[in-house]
Amino acid sequence: MKQKHLIIVGSGWAGMKLARELKKYPQEKLKVTLISDITTFRYSAALYRAATGHKEHEAIIPISEILSDNPHINFIKETITHIDREKKVISTKDGMKFHYDYAVLALGVVTSYFGIPGIDQYSYNIKTTSELHHFRAHLHREMIDENSLDKSYNVIGAGPTGVELAAALTSYIKIIAKKHKIKSSKLRINLIEAQKRVLPISNEKASQKTLKRLRKLKVKVMLNQKVELQTPDFLQVNGVQIPTSTVIWTAGVTNNPFFKKNEAQFSFNPKGKVVVDNHLMVDDAVYVIGDNADTPYSGLGLTAVDNAGYVYKDLKRQLKGSRRRPGYKPLVPATAIPAGKKWAVFQYKKFVLTGPIASLIRSIADLVAYSDILGYKKALHIWLTSEEKEEKCQVCKASFNQS
Ligand SMILES: Cc1cc2nc3c(=O)[nH]c(=O)nc-3n(C[C@H](O)[C@H](O)[C@H](O)COP(=O)(O)OP(=O)(O)OC[C@H]3O[C@@H](n4cnc5c(N)ncnc54)[C@H](O)[C@@H]3O)c2cc1C
């Protein structure tokens, strides 16, 4: 059989899980090229931790490290811009062209600011490495320059990321304030949500318990609040100005602009996700998976990993010329969302559990997720060192050395 060429685009949960699975597949039958616009894999579930004092490596892992035991995957750093499905060619920003027999598009989503004035300019985000650096540097720089806390720290969006981050900030700000010799008794953390409850994707019970927990941590939860404007000095919410220079936007995402640019080649659901068939394909050669695809639980890392697992099996069947190709059956995901130390809210279907056991479940889920991408040994190393802290701020470093 002539060797086929598979191109995977995207080094996220879906792309890297598929790369891991393909380690087992005979190289002479399939040449694999992985293309991504970054040289790292972002374990997004730990980004809030990397934003609040934990080691960055927990959330941002070099692709070279992940593929070190998977050398037959050829990694190319490029941004893809076009696809010609008829000719089976993918083109990149730098003018490179790649012919494929099969392609898997897993490009993830991008931030959307819903056109709110000033938010794109003045708010912080924690999705990418540079955003993470920028945010952490701001927290410390402000303490150095002003010798005080900010008047308020505002997290926008009470979805999982907003909840995790607001809760983690309650202790992190106090820790770094101490290192900067600043009193933190007036610390004010606002969690601002446009909908009527926190964790709108979870059920009522999970949402209520999380609200109670956040209040216990002294996070001011502001529900039914619409963000209208941000300037360098304040955030305007429902007509009221909140003095601040720290706003973290976790509220909105939209599908990757690649699909809009190539819209003639895809069909979309009303939310802009790509419509796929029951093999997660848009034709007999192109899979679209993870956050890009219109599947029941799209938008979760778990779903992206599950999609990739299915694609591996389906590809194997196709390459074998198998007539039997079962369709994709979506996995009903369980969620475990942490809010502060040793507390999480776990939900599977209608079952809800909160507290330290849910937190342990979350920690084990992290180990499983790392293993899916990195293999067990590397995953275990990251997991076991996950309580280690890291600071770039000179004041905090000096204080580390003294203690
Ligand atoms: C802060 C945060 C926390 C989260 N926490 C959780 C959680 O705890 N549990 C959970 O299940 N889910 C979580 N999610 C959701 C989860 O991250 C996504 O569902 C998951 O990343 C989707 O995987 P993916 O492979 O589709 O896309 P991604 O993981 O986003 O990967 C997309 C990849 O494509 C690359 N790319 C993009 N455009 C191009 C281009 N044009 N050319 C080449 N490469 C390109 C990107 O750089 C990236 O490597 C979280 C998301 C965020 C933002």
The ligand as a MOL file (V3000), in Angstrom:
LIG
                    3D

  0  0  0     0  0            999 V3000
M  V30 BEGIN CTAB
M  V30 COUNTS 53 58 0 0 0
M  V30 BEGIN ATOM
M  V30 1 C -8.6350 29.1920 30.2860 0
M  V30 2 C -9.3310 27.9280 29.8180 0
M  V30 3 C -9.5500 26.8870 30.7170 0
M  V30 4 C -10.1760 25.7110 30.2900 0
M  V30 5 N -10.3610 24.6880 31.1910 0
M  V30 6 C -10.9060 23.5160 30.7740 0
M  V30 7 C -11.0600 22.4200 31.6780 0
M  V30 8 O -10.7230 22.5230 32.8510 0
M  V30 9 N -11.5950 21.2520 31.1990 0
M  V30 10 C -11.9880 21.1330 29.8970 0
M  V30 11 O -12.4660 20.0400 29.5150 0
M  V30 12 N -11.8610 22.1430 29.0110 0
M  V30 13 C -11.3330 23.3290 29.4220 0
M  V30 14 N -11.2070 24.3800 28.5420 0
M  V30 15 C -11.6620 24.1860 27.1540 0
M  V30 16 C -10.5550 23.4920 26.3730 0
M  V30 17 O -9.3520 24.2270 26.4700 0
M  V30 18 C -10.9160 23.3950 24.8970 0
M  V30 19 O -12.1370 22.7550 24.7650 0
M  V30 20 C -9.8220 22.6130 24.1670 0
M  V30 21 O -8.6120 23.3360 24.1950 0
M  V30 22 C -10.2240 22.3580 22.7130 0
M  V30 23 O -9.2010 21.6460 22.0990 0
M  V30 24 P -8.8590 21.8790 20.5620 0
M  V30 25 O -7.7750 20.9220 20.2350 0
M  V30 26 O -10.1110 21.8710 19.7710 0
M  V30 27 O -8.3210 23.3790 20.4880 0
M  V30 28 P -7.0550 24.0500 21.2470 0
M  V30 29 O -6.6520 23.2480 22.4250 0
M  V30 30 O -7.4520 25.4690 21.4630 0
M  V30 31 O -5.9400 23.9640 20.1630 0
M  V30 32 C -5.9440 24.6870 18.9670 0
M  V30 33 C -4.5520 24.6830 18.3720 0
M  V30 34 O -4.5640 25.1680 17.0300 0
M  V30 35 C -3.5410 26.1410 16.8630 0
M  V30 36 N -3.9640 27.0330 15.7790 0
M  V30 37 C -4.9630 27.9250 15.7960 0
M  V30 38 N -5.0980 28.5220 14.5860 0
M  V30 39 C -4.1360 27.9870 13.7870 0
M  V30 40 C -3.7680 28.1890 12.4240 0
M  V30 41 N -4.4360 29.0310 11.6320 0
M  V30 42 N -2.7320 27.4820 11.9220 0
M  V30 43 C -2.0630 26.5940 12.7180 0
M  V30 44 N -2.3790 26.3650 14.0090 0
M  V30 45 C -3.4080 27.0460 14.5400 0
M  V30 46 C -3.4790 26.8010 18.2460 0
M  V30 47 O -2.2930 27.5110 18.4610 0
M  V30 48 C -3.5830 25.5660 19.1380 0
M  V30 49 O -2.3460 24.9070 19.2260 0
M  V30 50 C -10.6060 25.5760 28.9500 0
M  V30 51 C -10.3880 26.6280 28.0560 0
M  V30 52 C -9.7570 27.7950 28.4840 0
M  V30 53 C -9.5130 28.9230 27.5040 0
M  V30 END ATOM
M  V30 BEGIN BOND
M  V30 1 1 1 2
M  V30 2 1 2 3
M  V30 3 2 2 52
M  V30 4 2 3 4
M  V30 5 1 4 5
M  V30 6 1 4 50
M  V30 7 2 5 6
M  V30 8 1 6 7
M  V30 9 1 6 13
M  V30 10 2 7 8
M  V30 11 1 7 9
M  V30 12 1 9 10
M  V30 13 2 10 11
M  V30 14 1 10 12
M  V30 15 2 12 13
M  V30 16 1 13 14
M  V30 17 1 14 15
M  V30 18 1 14 50
M  V30 19 1 15 16
M  V30 20 1 16 17
M  V30 21 1 16 18
M  V30 22 1 18 19
M  V30 23 1 18 20
M  V30 24 1 20 21
M  V30 25 1 20 22
M  V30 26 1 22 23
M  V30 27 1 23 24
M  V30 28 2 24 25
M  V30 29 1 24 26
M  V30 30 1 24 27
M  V30 31 1 27 28
M  V30 32 2 28 29
M  V30 33 1 28 30
M  V30 34 1 28 31
M  V30 35 1 31 32
M  V30 36 1 32 33
M  V30 37 1 33 34
M  V30 38 1 33 48
M  V30 39 1 34 35
M  V30 40 1 35 36
M  V30 41 1 35 46
M  V30 42 1 36 37
M  V30 43 1 36 45
M  V30 44 2 37 38
M  V30 45 1 38 39
M  V30 46 1 39 40
M  V30 47 2 39 45
M  V30 48 1 40 41
M  V30 49 2 40 42
M  V30 50 1 42 43
M  V30 51 2 43 44
M  V30 52 1 44 45
M  V30 53 1 46 47
M  V30 54 1 46 48
M  V30 55 1 48 49
M  V30 56 2 50 51
M  V30 57 1 51 52
M  V30 58 1 52 53
M  V30 END BOND
M  V30 END CTAB
M  END
